[in-house]
Every structure is written in C-alpha cells, then in structure tokens.
Amino acid sequence: MNPSRPRDCGTNRGLRDPRRLNRLCGARGFQPGWQKLLNDLDRLQQATIEKGGKVITTRTHVTGQVGNVFKAAGIALPHNISEHPAD
C-alpha cells in the first residue's frame, strides 16, 4: 500500500487514538481544536436514497478542520455523492 495515498474511510484507526492523531496533525503543521472538531464531526451527515433501480448516497460538505484531520490521518472521505445500481 502506498503510505501517501489516503485509505478508505472505513479505516479509522488514526481517528481513534488522540495521541497518534495529535502527532499526525502536528507533522502537518497544525493542532486541531478538539471541541470544535467534535462539533464539526457531529454536523457531518450522510443520506441514502433508492429510486428507479439506483442507490444514491450523499453526504454534507466537511467544515472546519475535518478535511485536514482526515488527510493527516490518511483517511479518504467518501465522495459528496455516489450512485450505483440497486441490488
């Protein structure tokens, strides 16, 4: 695996260990405000709609330092919108 390439969003080991996350963010030149970051993460939402034989999933845009924190942890955020055939 290429360490510079973000991993799938389901791989969240970097977000579960605050000390590791502090080191990763520090290496990128910032330290997140934890309460603000938690509030920004609480605003992140996802919805899935099934219509016309398709499944459409959408999520809200990230705010604050969420994108930078995910990037520092090597975790790729899912696309804002994705579509695939229903099963």
N, CA, C and O of each residue as an XYZ file, in Angstrom:
348
protein
N       0.852     -1.189      0.000
C       0.000      0.000      0.000
C       0.887      1.238      0.000
O       1.890      1.280      0.711
N       0.534      2.224     -0.775
C       1.256      3.489     -0.834
C       0.887      4.321      0.392
O      -0.275      4.702      0.531
N       1.854      4.623      1.304
C       1.518      5.341      2.543
C       1.042      6.769      2.322
O       0.404      7.344      3.204
N       1.338      7.356      1.164
C       0.890      8.731      0.931
C      -0.525      8.782      0.366
O      -1.129      9.852      0.290
N      -1.053      7.625     -0.031
C      -2.405      7.572     -0.595
C      -3.424      7.367      0.521
O      -3.286      6.427      1.305
N      -4.437      8.217      0.614
C      -5.449      8.039      1.669
C      -6.145      6.699      1.552
O      -6.397      6.204      0.453
N      -6.450      6.121      2.696
C      -7.164      4.852      2.742
C      -8.664      5.103      2.735
O      -9.133      6.235      2.856
N      -9.390      4.015      2.591
C     -10.842      4.056      2.617
C     -11.328      4.628      3.946
O     -10.689      4.430      4.979
N     -12.445      5.330      3.925
C     -12.994      5.970      5.123
C     -13.260      4.973      6.241
O     -13.240      5.355      7.411
N     -13.508      3.711      5.919
C     -13.769      2.718      6.943
C     -12.558      2.424      7.814
O     -12.702      1.876      8.907
N     -11.381      2.777      7.351
C     -10.157      2.560      8.117
C      -9.914      3.793      8.966
O      -9.298      4.755      8.508
N     -10.395      3.770     10.205
C     -10.331      4.987     11.017
C      -9.418      4.855     12.228
O      -9.618      5.538     13.232
N      -8.413      3.977     12.140
C      -7.501      3.788     13.263
C      -6.892      5.118     13.705
O      -6.729      5.355     14.902
N      -6.558      5.977     12.757
C      -5.947      7.262     13.073
C      -6.854      8.184     13.851
O      -6.366      9.067     14.555
N      -8.158      8.009     13.749
C      -9.088      8.881     14.458
C      -9.424      8.372     15.853
O      -9.981      9.119     16.657
N      -9.102      7.121     16.159
C      -9.458      6.556     17.459
C      -8.430      6.813     18.538
O      -8.746      6.691     19.722
N      -7.205      7.167     18.166
C      -6.137      7.383     19.129
C      -5.756      8.859     19.135
O      -5.030      9.306     18.247
N      -6.232      9.628     20.120
C      -5.969     11.078     20.134
C      -4.482     11.437     20.139
O      -4.085     12.423     19.517
N      -3.660     10.653     20.829
C      -2.215     10.972     20.850
C      -1.608     10.798     19.468
O      -0.812     11.622     19.018
N      -1.993      9.717     18.801
C      -1.488      9.485     17.438
C      -1.991     10.587     16.502
O      -1.239     11.091     15.668
N      -3.238     10.946     16.643
C      -3.805     11.989     15.799
C      -3.113     13.324     16.045
O      -2.874     14.074     15.098
N      -2.788     13.635     17.296
C      -2.035     14.852     17.603
C      -0.693     14.848     16.882
O      -0.286     15.859     16.311
N      -0.003     13.698     16.910
C       1.297     13.606     16.223
C       1.134     13.786     14.714
O       1.901     14.514     14.083
N       0.123     13.113     14.135
C      -0.095     13.217     12.692
C      -0.424     14.652     12.268
O       0.101     15.144     11.269
N      -1.295     15.317     13.032
C      -1.658     16.699     12.719
C      -0.454     17.621     12.909
O      -0.211     18.509     12.093
N       0.300     17.404     13.994
C       1.488     18.208     14.248
C       2.500     18.102     13.126
O       3.154     19.086     12.781
N       2.633     16.914     12.553
C       3.550     16.709     11.434
C       3.113     17.498     10.206
O       3.931     17.821      9.345
N       1.833     17.806     10.128
C       1.309     18.617      9.012
C       1.216     20.097      9.378
O       0.739     20.908      8.584
N       1.674     20.450     10.587
C       1.780     21.862     10.952
C       0.559     22.469     11.619
O       0.423     23.693     11.629
N      -0.329     21.664     12.174
C      -1.475     22.244     12.882
C      -1.900     21.339     14.029
O      -1.599     20.146     14.039
N      -2.588     21.909     14.973
C      -3.195     21.170     16.075
C      -4.672     21.547     16.101
O      -5.009     22.714     16.299
N      -5.551     20.575     15.904
C      -6.974     20.895     15.863
C      -7.512     21.291     17.234
O      -7.045     20.797     18.261
N      -8.490     22.178     17.240
C      -9.232     22.480     18.457
C     -10.227     21.353     18.659
O     -11.172     21.220     17.882
N     -10.034     20.537     19.689
C     -10.778     19.292     19.798
C     -12.287     19.486     19.936
O     -13.048     18.772     19.282
N     -12.735     20.407     20.748
C     -14.187     20.584     20.895
C     -14.804     21.073     19.592
O     -15.877     20.613     19.204
N     -14.134     22.003     18.914
C     -14.634     22.490     17.634
C     -14.641     21.363     16.604
O     -15.580     21.238     15.817
N     -13.588     20.542     16.614
C     -13.530     19.411     15.693
C     -14.675     18.433     15.951
O     -15.309     17.962     15.007
N     -14.941     18.127     17.208
C     -16.052     17.227     17.541
C     -17.383     17.807     17.082
O     -18.237     17.077     16.579
N     -17.564     19.101     17.251
C     -18.797     19.756     16.788
C     -18.911     19.662     15.269
O     -19.990     19.392     14.742
N     -17.790     19.885     14.555
C     -17.796     19.790     13.094
C     -18.107     18.362     12.648
O     -18.836     18.164     11.675
N     -17.563     17.367     13.348
C     -17.839     15.969     13.014
C     -19.305     15.622     13.267
O     -19.898     14.840     12.524
N     -19.884     16.201     14.313
C     -21.305     15.960     14.594
C     -22.196     16.476     13.468
O     -23.279     15.938     13.240
N     -21.747     17.511     12.764
C     -22.540     18.075     11.666
C     -22.426     17.265     10.375
O     -23.219     17.452      9.453
N     -21.449     16.373     10.307
C     -21.252     15.550      9.120
C     -22.364     14.500      9.063
O     -22.527     13.709      9.992
N     -23.120     14.500      7.974
C     -24.253     13.587      7.834
C     -24.226     12.913      6.475
O     -23.619     13.413      5.527
N     -24.896     11.765      6.394
C     -24.990     11.012      5.158
C     -26.423     10.536      4.989
O     -27.088     10.185      5.963
N     -26.896     10.526      3.747
C     -28.246     10.030      3.446
C     -28.172      9.128      2.222
O     -27.401      9.377      1.295
N     -28.985      8.078      2.233
C     -29.050      7.153      1.108
C     -30.490      7.071      0.622
O     -31.425      6.925      1.409
N     -30.645      7.170     -0.700
C     -31.969      7.147     -1.331
C     -31.946      6.060     -2.399
O     -30.985      5.954     -3.162
N     -33.001      5.258     -2.452
C     -33.131      4.274     -3.515
C     -34.295      4.695     -4.401
O     -35.422      4.858     -3.932
N     -34.006      4.871     -5.699
C     -35.047      5.332     -6.624
C     -34.704      4.859     -8.030
O     -33.562      4.962     -8.477
N     -35.700      4.347     -8.706
C     -35.539      3.953    -10.102
C     -34.440      2.928    -10.337
O     -33.750      2.974    -11.355
N     -34.277      2.008     -9.402
C     -33.262      0.974     -9.570
C     -31.851      1.428     -9.234
O     -30.892      0.700     -9.491
N     -31.709      2.608     -8.670
C     -30.399      3.126     -8.298
C     -30.375      3.464     -6.814
O     -31.397      3.803     -6.218
N     -29.199      3.364     -6.240
C     -28.983      3.788     -4.858
C     -28.058      5.001     -4.908
O     -26.950      4.933     -5.441
N     -28.526      6.098     -4.350
C     -27.758      7.341     -4.346
C     -27.435      7.686     -2.900
O     -28.325      7.761     -2.052
N     -26.166      7.892     -2.633
C     -25.719      8.271     -1.294
C     -25.072      9.639     -1.385
O     -24.260      9.898     -2.273
N     -25.434     10.502     -0.470
C     -24.869     11.843     -0.434
C     -24.465     12.175      1.004
O     -25.026     11.638      1.959
N     -23.506     13.048      1.136
C     -23.091     13.491      2.469
C     -22.924     14.997      2.454
O     -22.750     15.609      1.400
N     -22.981     15.582      3.636
C     -22.775     17.019      3.753
C     -21.305     17.335      3.511
O     -20.439     16.469      3.631
N     -21.045     18.581      3.173
C     -19.670     19.039      2.997
C     -18.994     19.117      4.357
O     -19.640     19.392      5.368
N     -17.694     18.874      4.374
C     -16.960     18.993      5.633
C     -16.738     20.463      5.948
O     -16.620     21.296      5.050
N     -16.683     20.765      7.234
C     -16.446     22.137      7.669
C     -15.273     22.159      8.638
O     -14.862     21.119      9.152
N     -14.749     23.327      8.878
C     -13.667     23.483      9.849
C     -12.432     22.698      9.439
O     -12.034     22.714      8.274
N     -11.830     22.011     10.401
C     -10.591     21.274     10.153
C     -10.820     19.794      9.866
O      -9.863     19.020      9.834
N     -12.060     19.391      9.658
C     -12.361     17.975      9.439
C     -11.551     17.417      8.275
O     -10.920     16.369      8.414
N     -11.556     18.089      7.147
C     -10.816     17.609      5.975
C      -9.329     17.471      6.252
O      -8.715     16.477      5.865
N      -8.744     18.460      6.918
C      -7.318     18.411      7.243
C      -6.998     17.281      8.211
O      -5.961     16.631      8.079
N      -7.871     17.039      9.177
C      -7.647     15.977     10.152
C      -7.731     14.612      9.468
O      -6.892     13.746      9.718
N      -8.728     14.410      8.611
C      -8.826     13.145      7.886
C      -7.596     12.939      7.011
O      -7.054     11.835      6.951
N      -7.155     13.991      6.335
C      -5.975     13.898      5.476
C      -4.743     13.545      6.302
O      -3.951     12.695      5.896
N      -4.574     14.185      7.456
C      -3.423     13.894      8.326
C      -3.444     12.443      8.787
O      -2.390     11.825      8.937
N      -4.640     11.893      9.014
C      -4.776     10.507      9.459
C      -4.681      9.520      8.302
O      -4.674      8.308      8.517
N      -4.607     10.035      7.071
C      -4.513      9.155      5.911
C      -5.822      8.489      5.556
O      -5.833      7.391      5.000
N      -6.934      9.149      5.872
C      -8.259      8.576      5.627
C      -8.964      9.402      4.555
O      -9.090     10.620      4.681
N      -9.414      8.740      3.518
C     -10.131      9.418      2.445
C     -11.601      9.570      2.826
O     -12.258      8.601      3.207
N     -12.100     10.776      2.721
C     -13.533     10.991      2.921
C     -14.291     10.411      1.731
O     -13.778     10.429      0.612
N     -15.495      9.899      1.948
C     -16.276      9.421      0.806
C     -16.657     10.602     -0.089
O     -16.672     11.749      0.356
N     -16.961     10.311     -1.338
C     -17.398     11.351     -2.262
C     -18.656     12.031     -1.722
O     -19.416     11.428     -0.964
N     -18.872     13.289     -2.116
C     -20.086     14.012     -1.689
C     -21.337     13.313     -2.180
O     -22.375     13.347     -1.519
N     -21.241     12.680     -3.340
C     -22.395     11.944     -3.871
C     -21.865     10.729     -4.631
O     -20.874     10.814     -5.357
N     -22.540      9.605     -4.448
C     -22.193      8.400     -5.209
C     -23.480      7.709     -5.624
O     -24.513      7.824     -4.965
N     -23.390      6.991     -6.726
C     -24.568      6.333     -7.282
C     -24.163      4.955     -7.793
O     -23.118      4.802     -8.426
N     -24.988      3.960     -7.517
C     -24.752      2.628     -8.037
C     -26.087      1.911     -8.182
O     -27.077      2.313     -7.571
N     -26.122      0.840     -8.995
C     -27.373      0.096     -9.182
C     -27.837     -0.547     -7.870
O     -27.021     -0.981     -7.056
N     -29.144     -0.597     -7.682
C     -29.708     -1.276     -6.515
C     -29.508     -2.772     -6.679
O     -29.441     -3.276     -7.800
N     -29.416     -3.471     -5.580
C     -29.229     -4.937     -5.629
C     -30.468     -5.629     -6.088
O     -30.489     -6.856     -6.188
